[in-house]
Amino acid sequence: MYEQFFGLSAPPFQINPDPSFYFESRGHGSAHQYLRFGAFQGEGFIVLTGDIGAGKTTLLRALLAELDPAKVVAAQIVSTQLEAGELLSAVALAFGIPCDGMSKAKLLVTLEAFLASLATTHRRALLIIDEAQNLGPAAIEELRMLSNFQFGSRALLQSFLVGQPELRDILRLPQMEQLRQRVIASCHLGPMDADETRAYIEHRLRHVGWANRPAFNDEAFETVHHWSAGVPRRINMLCSRLLLSAFLENSELIDAERVERVAAEIRGELTGAAQPSTAGGSNAPTHTTAHATITDPATPPDPRLKRESGSRKPEKSSAEATFHETLNASPPEHVSHAAYLDLQLAGDLPLTSNPPSAGPLLCVAASRAALIAISALIRAFAAREDLPPVKLVQILGPDALTDAEIVASDAADLGLPDTGFILDLQASSQAGRLAEVMATFAGLLNAHAPSAVVICDEAGVSVVCALTASQCRVPVVRIDAGFRHGERSDLRETNRVLLDNIASLLCVSEHPALTHLQSEGIPDSRMHLTGNPSIDALLQCLPRSVDPARTLRKFGASPDVLAQPKGYALVWIEQAAQEQDDPTLAERNSALHRLSSTITLVWPMRHMLGATLPRHRSRGEPAMVVLPELSYLELLGLLREAVCVLTDSGWMQDHATAIGVPCLTLAHGTERQASVQDGTNVLVGSSLRHMFQEISEILDSGGKRAHLPETWDGHAAERIAWHLSNWLFAQRDGAFRAYLEHA
């Protein structure tokens, strides 16, 4: 009725589930990954619970739409108090098997033959039982018996049990012990918070061509969440009536007053009450039933299921506290799968909880590049409810992060948490420092039993951390895997190869890196093209970058260089600062000074390099502005306004490409090949002639034409979090299976 008036292509808030409208909130996203993982496994039971209207059916239909019908034969039953014998007939009919008058024995034989025939054609069967809370224990036991059907070592049937929270109570019964051992994933859909409710409404409206007609103001969204308690079906019911109300009154605005009025009308229609129920004179409505209607706002979501950044951690339930006491008192493998699942099914362990063997993720930062990438990863990991907490391990010393003040400033700029560990290396020799890292990091591993160690760079101390983790049987996750420039005499190249072979999960930033790993024989199952998380951090921080004039004034340099007709070139030398005996250092320095006669150079010099170069350079050239080492946001400000950047730094090459600044790399090769193939990067080595040629082209025409490499879209960290979640889930599942086999 109102669609044509508001220019919508279809009703946006239908009550019936429609996978094309699927919206992935944090809770739905986590549940979606659990279901995907279960479908990938192809065996056992997946349990999905949620209150009425939470979006279970829509989520299932979205999952089914992703499955290849040529490989998966899916059948669905909506349970309505089926007895055990009736359930077997319902299963057969759902798969299209006629079963009139069959005895139970013949029915079982027929079902097994049908499932085996699927296996011989490389297909498998998936059975979905909706409203499974209506099944009795005997009927569920029949499902367990069906899961015994095998073709060789392969299970013939996988089942999804979908229902309301009471289903968890059924599965906790003592006679369900054998079935619980076959549940490979269990998750619960909770309501959405206020921000997600708004995003959900806007998502459904945009899906049908909404052009802000009618407009919702901020208070309207908040009031919809208040009345619906973040339950999708209630939101749909209320919003559909809101659009009808606006249409009937020829209004272009939906405000809080309209939401209150329409919600009260719905309440009156369903219950006869004109206003929300109140208690003690309060105007706030109260929750009175387990399954409230739209007119009866539900209790806020369990704080254990969704915890906002910075909020206080809720108290543990007694069952959860007992579980964690057991975990702390004995090795993780001493806690059984069944005991863990009992707590999860009871709701005493929320979706955010980790299985017994899951400790924190240790993210190692031994360079600025690692700090930048980790900042994006921490944000993405924290947004997921199915990942362990993150602990940042910063390594300070000559072989890693050097200036503690700059490190602290970068951490603040990047929004890194102040909780974590700092390894301040004291040994005087490189060998001593590496030994110091190994001993200290091994202590961290033993004390915290991490789920994985995340490595984001190729520093020598990072390699030691990865080797130590491997020796302690802690898996390693490699970010920015596959970078190669082909010069194996370079120690960093050796480190990259070593790290990529140690790692169990490899997240790859660009297509050339993926090709390198494939050519080296790394199995495809271990690597995923995710994009560059450093670009995510760049896009987050760029709006907050420091104005170059402010930076220059801070260090006593004149901002007049910014007004030069040709602009300025930014110099950022990183690798040479770590290798002060680099034979090309003097050559580079000389070339840069001669280049400054053509264009002003602004050179924020790393501390170690500044201590080395005075004997090579003369001070006082007006076209060379030398600054001390800058913070990340100060450096970004200079990069953003530069005509070009001259660098030997990998992450700086990527940053330049991401924001479209021409980059001249002072090397004959680079591991960041996408920045050369697709981006703004040109290799000039130490050739002064080549530098002059490229600078002239940049000043004349803006330099080479470029575009962003694939997946450099600001969502790399989210993809990494998704793959990490699936991978950790598979690891935990394997650990549980190993335990059960030896229990």
JOHUWO-V864686 format. One record per residue. N is the residue number from 0. RES is the residue in one small letter. SS is DSSP state (H for helix, E for strand, - for the rest). OMEGA is omega in whole degrees, -180 to 180 (NA if undefined). Layout:
# JOHUWO-V864686
n/res/ss/omega
N/RES/SS/OMEGA
N/RES/SS/OMEGA
This chain:
# JOHUWO-V864686
n/res/ss/omega
0/m/-/-175
1/y/-/-173
2/e/H/-178
3/q/H/-179
4/f/H/-178
5/f/H/177
6/g/-/-180
7/l/-/-177
8/s/-/-178
9/a/-/175
10/p/-/-175
11/p/-/-172
12/f/-/176
13/q/-/179
14/i/-/-179
15/n/-/-179
16/p/-/178
17/d/-/-176
18/p/H/179
19/s/H/178
20/f/H/-174
21/y/-/179
22/f/-/-174
23/e/-/171
24/s/-/179
25/r/H/-180
26/g/H/179
27/h/H/178
28/g/H/179
29/s/H/179
30/a/H/179
31/h/H/180
32/q/H/176
33/y/H/-180
34/l/H/177
35/r/H/179
36/f/H/180
37/g/H/179
38/a/H/178
39/f/H/-179
40/q/H/175
41/g/-/180
42/e/-/176
43/g/-/-177
44/f/E/170
45/i/E/-179
46/v/E/177
47/l/E/179
48/t/E/178
49/g/E/179
50/d/-/178
51/i/-/177
52/g/-/-177
53/a/-/178
54/g/-/-178
55/k/H/-177
56/t/H/178
57/t/H/179
58/l/H/179
59/l/H/-179
60/r/H/175
61/a/H/178
62/l/H/-179
63/l/H/179
64/a/H/-180
65/e/H/-175
66/l/-/179
67/d/-/-178
68/p/-/177
69/a/-/-179
70/k/-/-176
71/v/E/174
72/v/E/-175
73/a/E/176
74/a/E/-177
75/q/E/176
76/i/E/171
77/v/E/-173
78/s/-/174
79/t/-/176
80/q/-/179
81/l/-/172
82/e/-/-175
83/a/H/-179
84/g/H/179
85/e/H/-179
86/l/H/180
87/l/H/178
88/s/H/179
89/a/H/178
90/v/H/180
91/a/H/-180
92/l/H/180
93/a/H/178
94/f/-/177
95/g/-/-179
96/i/-/177
97/p/-/-174
98/c/-/-179
99/d/-/175
100/g/-/-179
101/m/-/170
102/s/-/180
103/k/H/-179
104/a/H/-179
105/k/H/179
106/l/H/179
107/l/H/179
108/v/H/-180
109/t/H/178
110/l/H/-179
111/e/H/179
112/a/H/179
113/f/H/-179
114/l/H/179
115/a/H/179
116/s/H/175
117/l/H/-178
118/a/H/-179
119/t/H/177
120/t/-/176
121/h/-/173
122/r/-/178
123/r/E/-174
124/a/E/177
125/l/E/-179
126/l/E/179
127/i/E/177
128/i/E/178
129/d/E/-175
130/e/-/-174
131/a/H/178
132/q/H/179
133/n/H/179
134/l/-/174
135/g/-/179
136/p/H/-179
137/a/H/179
138/a/H/178
139/i/H/177
140/e/H/176
141/e/H/177
142/l/H/178
143/r/H/179
144/m/H/177
145/l/H/-180
146/s/-/177
147/n/-/-179
148/f/-/-179
149/q/E/173
150/f/E/-169
151/g/-/178
152/s/-/-173
153/r/E/176
154/a/E/-177
155/l/-/-175
156/l/E/172
157/q/E/-176
158/s/E/171
159/f/E/176
160/l/E/-174
161/v/E/-179
162/g/E/178
163/q/-/-173
164/p/-/179
165/e/H/179
166/l/H/180
167/r/H/178
168/d/H/179
169/i/H/-176
170/l/H/178
171/r/-/180
172/l/-/-178
173/p/H/-177
174/q/H/178
175/m/H/-176
176/e/H/-177
177/q/H/178
178/l/H/-180
179/r/H/-180
180/q/-/180
181/r/-/176
182/v/E/-178
183/i/E/175
184/a/E/178
185/s/E/-180
186/c/E/-176
187/h/E/178
188/l/E/175
189/g/-/179
190/p/-/179
191/m/-/176
192/d/-/-174
193/a/H/-179
194/d/H/179
195/e/H/177
196/t/H/178
197/r/H/-180
198/a/H/179
199/y/H/180
200/i/H/-179
201/e/H/179
202/h/H/-178
203/r/H/178
204/l/H/-179
205/r/H/-179
206/h/H/-180
207/v/-/172
208/g/-/-179
209/w/-/178
210/a/-/179
211/n/-/173
212/r/-/-5
213/p/-/178
214/a/E/172
215/f/E/173
216/n/-/-174
217/d/H/-178
218/e/H/179
219/a/H/179
220/f/H/-179
221/e/H/-179
222/t/H/175
223/v/H/179
224/h/H/180
225/h/H/-177
226/w/H/-176
227/s/H/-176
228/a/-/176
229/g/-/179
230/v/-/-172
231/p/H/-177
232/r/H/178
233/r/H/177
234/i/H/-179
235/n/H/-179
236/m/H/-177
237/l/H/-176
238/c/H/177
239/s/H/178
240/r/H/178
241/l/H/179
242/l/H/178
243/l/H/179
244/s/H/180
245/a/H/179
246/f/H/-177
247/l/H/-180
248/e/-/178
249/n/-/-177
250/s/-/178
251/e/-/-175
252/l/E/171
253/i/E/-178
254/d/-/-176
255/a/H/-179
256/e/H/179
257/r/H/180
258/v/H/180
259/e/H/-176
260/r/H/-178
261/v/H/179
262/a/H/178
263/a/H/177
264/e/H/180
265/i/H/179
266/r/H/180
267/g/H/179
268/e/H/-174
269/l/H/-173
270/t/H/-177
271/g/-/179
272/a/-/-176
273/a/-/-176
274/q/-/175
275/p/-/178
276/s/-/-178
277/t/-/179
278/a/-/176
279/g/-/178
280/g/-/-180
281/s/-/175
282/n/-/-178
283/a/-/178
284/p/-/-179
285/t/-/-179
286/h/-/-174
287/t/-/-179
288/t/-/-179
289/a/-/-179
290/h/-/-175
291/a/-/172
292/t/-/-180
293/i/-/-177
294/t/-/-177
295/d/-/-174
296/p/-/-174
297/a/-/173
298/t/-/179
299/p/-/-179
300/p/-/175
301/d/-/-176
302/p/-/179
303/r/-/-177
304/l/-/-180
305/k/-/-178
306/r/-/-179
307/e/-/179
308/s/-/176
309/g/-/-180
310/s/-/-178
311/r/-/179
312/k/-/-177
313/p/-/177
314/e/-/178
315/k/-/171
316/s/-/-179
317/s/H/180
318/a/H/180
319/e/H/179
320/a/H/178
321/t/H/180
322/f/H/-178
323/h/H/175
324/e/H/177
325/t/H/-179
326/l/H/-179
327/n/H/-176
328/a/H/-176
329/s/-/179
330/p/-/-176
331/p/H/-176
332/e/H/178
333/h/H/177
334/v/-/-172
335/s/-/175
336/h/H/-178
337/a/H/180
338/a/H/178
339/y/H/-177
340/l/H/177
341/d/H/-179
342/l/H/-179
343/q/H/180
344/l/H/179
345/a/H/-177
346/g/-/-180
347/d/-/171
348/l/-/-178
349/p/-/179
350/l/-/-180
351/t/-/-178
352/s/-/-179
353/n/-/176
354/p/-/-172
355/p/-/-175
356/s/-/-173
357/a/-/172
358/g/-/-178
359/p/-/170
360/l/E/177
361/l/E/179
362/c/E/-175
363/v/E/178
364/a/E/178
365/a/-/-180
366/s/-/177
367/r/H/178
368/a/H/179
369/a/H/178
370/l/H/-178
371/i/H/-179
372/a/H/-177
373/i/H/180
374/s/H/177
375/a/H/-179
376/l/H/-178
377/i/H/178
378/r/H/-178
379/a/H/180
380/f/H/-178
381/a/H/-179
382/a/-/-179
383/r/-/-179
384/e/-/-175
385/d/-/178
386/l/-/178
387/p/-/175
388/p/-/-177
389/v/E/171
390/k/E/180
391/l/E/177
392/v/E/179
393/q/E/-179
394/i/E/-179
395/l/E/177
396/g/-/-177
397/p/-/-178
398/d/-/-175
399/a/-/175
400/l/E/-170
401/t/-/-174
402/d/-/-175
403/a/H/-179
404/e/H/178
405/i/H/179
406/v/H/179
407/a/H/179
408/s/H/178
409/d/H/-180
410/a/H/178
411/a/H/179
412/d/H/-174
413/l/H/180
414/g/-/-180
415/l/-/-179
416/p/-/179
417/d/-/175
418/t/-/-179
419/g/E/-175
420/f/E/175
421/i/E/176
422/l/E/-178
423/d/E/-173
424/l/-/-175
425/q/-/-176
426/a/-/-176
427/s/-/-178
428/s/-/179
429/q/H/179
430/a/H/179
431/g/H/180
432/r/H/178
433/l/H/177
434/a/H/179
435/e/H/177
436/v/H/-177
437/m/H/-178
438/a/H/-177
439/t/H/-178
440/f/H/176
441/a/H/177
442/g/H/177
443/l/H/-179
444/l/H/-179
445/n/H/-176
446/a/H/-171
447/h/H/177
448/a/-/-174
449/p/-/174
450/s/-/-179
451/a/E/173
452/v/E/-177
453/v/E/-178
454/i/E/-174
455/c/-/179
456/d/-/-177
457/e/-/178
458/a/-/-180
459/g/H/-180
460/v/H/176
461/s/H/176
462/v/H/179
463/v/H/178
464/c/H/180
465/a/H/179
466/l/H/179
467/t/H/178
468/a/H/180
469/s/H/178
470/q/H/180
471/c/-/179
472/r/-/173
473/v/-/-177
474/p/-/-179
475/v/E/175
476/v/E/-175
477/r/E/175
478/i/E/-178
479/d/E/179
480/a/E/172
481/g/-/178
482/f/-/178
483/r/-/169
484/h/-/172
485/g/-/-179
486/e/-/-174
487/r/-/176
488/s/-/177
489/d/-/-178
490/l/H/180
491/r/H/178
492/e/H/176
493/t/H/179
494/n/H/180
495/r/H/-180
496/v/H/-179
497/l/H/-179
498/l/H/-178
499/d/H/178
500/n/H/177
501/i/H/-168
502/a/-/175
503/s/-/179
504/l/E/-178
505/l/E/178
506/c/E/-168
507/v/E/-174
508/s/-/-170
509/e/-/-177
510/h/H/179
511/p/H/178
512/a/H/178
513/l/H/178
514/t/H/178
515/h/H/-179
516/l/H/179
517/q/H/180
518/s/H/179
519/e/-/175
520/g/-/177
521/i/-/-179
522/p/-/179
523/d/H/-177
524/s/H/-178
525/r/H/-172
526/m/E/-178
527/h/E/175
528/l/E/-173
529/t/-/-172
530/g/-/-171
531/n/-/-178
532/p/H/177
533/s/H/178
534/i/H/175
535/d/H/-179
536/a/H/178
537/l/H/-178
538/l/H/177
539/q/H/-171
540/c/H/-173
541/l/H/179
542/p/H/-179
543/r/H/-178
544/s/-/-174
545/v/-/179
546/d/-/-177
547/p/H/-180
548/a/H/179
549/r/H/179
550/t/H/-180
551/l/H/179
552/r/H/-179
553/k/H/-176
554/f/-/173
555/g/-/178
556/a/-/-178
557/s/-/175
558/p/H/-178
559/d/H/-179
560/v/H/-179
561/l/H/-179
562/a/H/179
563/q/-/-178
564/p/-/-179
565/k/-/-175
566/g/-/-180
567/y/E/174
568/a/E/178
569/l/E/176
570/v/E/177
571/w/E/180
572/i/-/-174
573/e/-/-175
574/q/H/-179
575/a/H/178
576/a/H/178
577/q/H/-179
578/e/-/-171
579/q/-/177
580/d/-/178
581/d/-/-176
582/p/-/-179
583/t/-/-174
584/l/H/-180
585/a/H/-180
586/e/H/178
587/r/H/-177
588/n/H/179
589/s/H/-179
590/a/H/-179
591/l/H/179
592/h/H/178
593/r/H/179
594/l/H/-178
595/s/-/175
596/s/-/-180
597/t/-/-178
598/i/-/179
599/t/E/177
600/l/E/173
601/v/E/-171
602/w/E/170
603/p/E/-169
604/m/E/177
605/r/-/-173
606/h/H/-177
607/m/H/180
608/l/H/179
609/g/H/179
610/a/H/-176
611/t/H/-168
612/l/H/-175
613/p/-/-178
614/r/-/-179
615/h/-/-170
616/r/-/173
617/s/-/-179
618/r/-/171
619/g/-/176
620/e/-/-177
621/p/-/-177
622/a/-/178
623/m/E/180
624/v/E/-179
625/v/E/-180
626/l/E/172
627/p/E/180
628/e/-/-174
629/l/-/173
630/s/-/-177
631/y/H/-178
632/l/H/176
633/e/H/179
634/l/H/178
635/l/H/179
636/g/H/178
637/l/H/180
638/l/H/-176
639/r/H/-175
640/e/H/-175
641/a/-/172
642/v/-/176
643/c/E/177
644/v/E/174
645/l/E/-170
646/t/E/168
647/d/-/-174
648/s/-/-180
649/g/H/-177
650/w/H/177
651/m/H/175
652/q/H/180
653/d/H/179
654/h/H/-179
655/a/H/178
656/t/H/-175
657/a/H/-178
658/i/H/172
659/g/-/177
660/v/-/177
661/p/E/-176
662/c/E/174
663/l/E/-177
664/t/E/-175
665/l/-/179
666/a/-/-180
667/h/-/177
668/g/-/178
669/t/-/175
670/e/-/-178
671/r/-/-171
672/q/H/179
673/a/H/-180
674/s/H/177
675/v/H/-177
676/q/H/-176
677/d/-/-168
678/g/-/-172
679/t/-/-169
680/n/E/175
681/v/E/179
682/l/E/-180
683/v/-/-178
684/g/-/176
685/s/-/-176
686/s/-/178
687/l/H/-179
688/r/H/-180
689/h/H/178
690/m/H/180
691/f/H/-178
692/q/H/-178
693/e/H/178
694/i/H/179
695/s/H/180
696/e/H/179
697/i/H/-179
698/l/H/-178
699/d/H/-170
700/s/H/180
701/g/-/177
702/g/-/-174
703/k/-/176
704/r/-/-173
705/a/-/173
706/h/-/-178
707/l/-/173
708/p/-/179
709/e/-/178
710/t/-/174
711/w/-/-172
712/d/-/-179
713/g/-/-179
714/h/-/-179
715/a/H/-178
716/a/H/178
717/e/H/178
718/r/H/177
719/i/H/179
720/a/H/180
721/w/H/180
722/h/H/180
723/l/H/178
724/s/H/179
725/n/H/-178
726/w/H/178
727/l/H/179
728/f/H/178
729/a/H/178
730/q/H/-179
731/r/H/179
732/d/H/178
733/g/H/179
734/a/H/179
735/f/H/180
736/r/H/179
737/a/H/179
738/y/H/-177
739/l/H/179
740/e/H/-177
741/h/H/-178
742/a/-/NA
